[in-house]
């Protein structure tokens, strides 16, 4: 299916990258258009145009592009892109499409420097790749007032039989507000005992 999508985009790309963007905005899933587009070697101007869309809300095509391009080419690609035309929010959107590991977190620091917390406030981290420790991510999540996400991550660490700090687990539980607690509970099975 991806090959068919790639071929269709190659034909559309002959009319210009703007036509591909217009097409993506008319589809049900622009993110998937970005994934297929990443299979095509774009010229540097077209890729710059796609990456600049990260600066704007609602252009998920660019996020799909980043996800797939990194999946295929890893840091070989990431180290070549020019982030100067990508604003802070765009950089956060770019970085949240990447895997959760120490090397990516080093890029978070490099790309965002003083605004690194914006990444940790937005990342939907569900697990940490092998070779990277959970404690770093847990600490960052807790420092950005995300105890629920930290507890979800601890749950995955337990499932994967990975190490994490008991102190950070206790800290996450202590940071939970009543609203956070009720938001995480499955109350469907609770009966009214009045």
N, C-alpha and C positions, 0 to 999 in steps of 0.2 A: 504494500500500500504506500509506503514512504517513497518508493521509487516512482510510482505513478504521480504522487504529489510533487516530487522533485521535477519530473519532466514537465508537468503543467506550469510550474513556477519558472522554469528555464525559458519556456515559450513566452510567458508574460513579462519576464525580465527584459526581453528584447525590446519591449516598449518603454522600459525605464523602471527604476526602483520605486518611483512614486506610484506607478500602476500596481505594483505588488502590494504596496502599503494600502492603497485604496481598496484593492481586492480583499486584503486581510480584514479590513474594517467592515466588510459586508458579510463575512463568514460568521458562523456560529462559534467557531473556536480559533481566534487569531493566534493563540499560543501555538497550536499545531502547525499553522502556516509558518511561524518562526522556526519551528523544529525542522520542517522540510527545507526552508530557505537556508538553514545552516549547512545543509548537505551540498550546497552550491558554493563554489569558490567565487566570492564577490570581489569586484575591484575595490580598492581602498576607499574611494569616494562613496560607493554604495554601502559598504560596511559602516562607514562613518555616519551616514544618514540613518541607518538602522539603529546604531548605538545611541545616536542623539535622541531617538524616540524614547529612550529610557528616562529622559528629563520630563516627559509629559505623562500625566495620569491616563490610564485607559489603553495604552499601547502595549498590550501583552504580547504582541507578535515579537517585539524586541527581546522580551524576557525568554520566550521560547527559543529564540535564536541563540541567546547567550547560553542557556541550559545545554542545548545540543552541541554547540560549537565547543564548549568546554568539555563535554562528555567525550567528544571525538578527538580533540587536539590538546586538551589539558592546558598546562602552563605554557606550552609552546605557543599557543594562540594568545592566552591572556597576557603574557609578557610583551606582546607586540602591539596591543591596542593602545590608542592615544586617549587617555581619560580626561584630557584638558577641557574638552567640550562637553563633558558630562558633569552635571551639577551634583550636589550632595545627594539629593533624593534619587537621581538616576544611578549614582554609584551604589547606593543602598539596594536599589532594585537589581542591579547587575550582580552584586555580591550575594544576595539572598538566593540566587539561582544556582549557586555553586555548592559543592558538597561540604559537609561539616567536618573539617579537619584542621590540624595545626597549620599546614601550609596556606590554606585559604584564610585562616584567621590572621596570618602574617600579612596577607594582602589587604585584609580589612583595615589593619593598622596603617599600612602604606597608603591606601587609597583614600581613607577617611581621616586619618590622624586625629585631630581634636574632636571630630564628630563620630568617632568609633561607636559611641553608645547608640547612635541611630540604627546601626546594623543590629545590635543586640535587642533593641526595642521592637524590631520588625521581623527578625529571622524566625521561620517556622521550623525550628530544629527538632528533629524527631529521634535521631540517633547520632552517635559520633563514630566516625570511621576508625577502623583498627589503626593502631599506631598513634592515636591522639587520645588524650585523657579527658575524661568526663568532667573532672574538677574545674578545669579552665572554663569550660562552657557554663557549668553550674554557677560559678562565681560571677561570671559576666551577666548571666540572666538575673541572678539575685540582686546584683548591683543596679540593675535596670528595672527593678520592681516587677519581676515576672516569676513569682513563686510557683504558679500553676504550671507553667512551661518547664520550670526546673524539676518539679515533681514528675511530670510526664517523662522527662529525660532520665530521672532516677529509675522510674519503672522500666524503661528500656534497658538501662544498665543492668538491672536485676535480671531481666529476661535474657540478656546476652552473657550473663555471668561475668560482668566487667566491674572493675574496682571504681569506687567513688568514696568521697569523704562522708563519714557519718555526721560530722559537724555541719557540713553543708546541707545534708538532708534535714537535720534538726532545724537549721536556720530557715530552710524553705518552709517547713511546717509552721514555724513561729511567725513568718512573714504573711501567712495566709490571713486574709480578712474573712469575715463571716460571708460576705458576698462571694468571694473567691471559692470558699468551701461549698456553698450551695450550688454554685455554677458547675463544680466538678462532680457533685454527687448525682447518682442516678436515682431520682426519686420516683420513678414510674412504679416501683414495686412497694412503695411505702403506703400503708393504709391509714386512714384517718381513725384515730382511736377515741374520738369524742364520745 
